[in-house]
Amino acid sequence: MPDSATQFLEVLAASLGAMLSQLTGSEIRHQAALQNQPAPAEIWASAGFRDEDSCRLAIGITQKAGVLLARAMLTEPPGDADTMSSDDAELLAEFWRQSFGRMSTDLKPLLGSVTVEYADGQEPQWQPALSAAIHLQSEKTEVSAVVRLSMEMVRRITVGDNQSSPEVGDLPAEETANNLDLLLNVPLSVTLRFGQRRMSLREILQLTSGSVVELDRRAEDAVDLLLDERLIARGQVVVVDGCYGLRVSEVVR
């Protein structure tokens, strides 16, 4: 494994260990190693770069480890539970959000800014170019995790940010046009954001069926159209054949 990948995995393991140490109040020893057949995983969290959708990182753990990390958010022992509850899933999602936030700071010298994505916990569908294992252990806690890196992530780690790709304006006009033609039919997912609100973990856990969450936007205000968490347009919500739609009033350049 290249020295750059070794350093990346070491920083990743140390960052996760520091997060778990903060929650449990105990010293966590960490270890990272390349493995051809890492331990099986049932729950996944992933992260990537805002400007490179194919540059991906995924971390997988077992259900039992997920329960341990979830209960650590409440500074509670996991007990004998091997299966996650819905409350555990919400706590684990918050654990990964905070962990990736810490990682983005710790890994910034190597990778630049990382965006956080915690989806449905399913195994990533992209093909990993490198797989490794991380082991965290203290006197009372033990967690093993699978780490998968996409080819673009490995390239980014190996090459680094110092060797950036040429700008579109630096390419010949014919090559630029051909490159754009290749991208025009690529399907992209966009999201409508009606508003947002910051909530404490306690407030989130108190949500029940029928609860009302007040957002930071009035009903008559324009809503946002996002592409990979980046604002691209604003407009008014309309109904088209029984489905929600957006009448664009402003395109954000």
Number of C-alpha atoms within 10 A of each C-alpha: 8 10 10 16 19 16 15 20 21 17 18 24 24 21 22 23 24 20 20 24 19 15 17 21 11 15 16 22 17 22 16 23 17 17 14 10 10 17 15 12 18 14 20 22 24 23 21 20 19 14 12 10 11 13 19 21 23 22 23 26 21 20 16 18 25 26 24 25 28 26 21 21 18 12 14 13 15 17 9 9 12 14 12 17 12 9 14 18 18 15 23 25 21 17 21 24 18 15 19 25 16 16 22 21 14 17 19 11 11 19 19 14 17 21 16 20 18 17 13 11 16 14 16 17 6 13 10 18 13 18 18 20 22 27 18 21 18 16 9 10 19 14 19 21 24 23 28 24 24 20 18 17 24 22 14 20 20 16 14 16 13 8 8 9 7 8 8 13 8 8 11 9 11 8 11 14 12 10 12 11 11 9 9 8 8 7 7 7 7 14 13 18 14 17 15 11 9 9 9 7 13 8 10 14 12 8 11 8 5 6 8 8 12 10 12 11 13 11 12 8 13 21 22 23 23 16 14 17 12 14 17 15 20 21 18 17 19 11 10 9 6 7 7 10 14 18 14 15 11 14 11 10 6
